[in-house]
């Protein structure tokens, strides 16, 4: 692998790692806000859309699960693959 290609993959790996961290922070903030302000969120959106508390909980739980899946599949797994290839090339 040429040095230029290695630098591109190294930069891509650093970007993917930062994206994974930001995505995970977003999930933690979403979870925290929902745990702390769940009643306020239900008061705003439950009445606006005619949702029960259970329905709103399911929507948020599924949304968090989807975002978590996307963050892992789109950022963490590619970062891991690139990092393993770079280490193999180095050694």
N, C-alpha and C positions, 0 to 999 in steps of 0.2 A: 504494500500500500504506500502510495507516495505521501510525502510530508504534507502537501496541500490538502489531500483527501483526509488525512488523519486530523488536521486542524479543523476541517469542516465538520467531521463527525464529533470531534471533541466539543466544539461550540454547540452543535445540535444537542449533544447529551446534556450540556449545562443548561440550555434553554428548556429542555424537556423536564429536567429535575426541578427547575424553578416553577414551571407550570404545574407540576405535580404538587409542589408545596403550596402554591397559591390556591389550587383547587381544593386541597385538604383543609386549608384555612377557611375557605368559603364554606365548606361543609360544616366545620366546627362552629363558625359564626351562625349559620342557618340553624343548626341544632340548638345552640345556646339561646338565640333569640326566640326560637319556638318554645323552648322549655321555660324561659323567663316571661315571655309575653304571649303565651298561647291563648289566654283569654281575650287579650286585646285583639290579636289576629283573628280569633273567631268572631269577636264582636264586629269587626270591620267586614270581613269576607263572608262569614256565615250568613249574615242577614242580607248582604248584597246579592249573593248567589243562591240563597235558600238552601244552604248546606247544614247538615247536622254536625255536631262536634266530632262524631265518629268519622263521618265522610271527610271532613277537613283533615283529621289526623291521618287517614289513609292516603289522601292526596299528598300531604307533606312527607310521609314515610316513603311512599313510592318515588316521589321526586328526589329525595335524598339518596335513595338507593340507585336511581338512574344516574344521578350526577357522580356518585361514588364509582359506579361501574365505568362510566365514561372516563373519569379521571385516571382510573387504574389502567384501562385498556389503551387510552390514547396518549398517556404521558408516562406512567411508571413502567409498563412493560417495554415500550420502545427504548426508554432510557436504559433499562437493565440489559436489553439485547445489545445496544450500541456499546455500553460499558464492557460487557463481556467480550465482544469482538475486539475492542481496542486493547484490552488486557492480553488477549490471546496473541494479537499481532505484536505487542510489545515484548512478550516473553518468549 
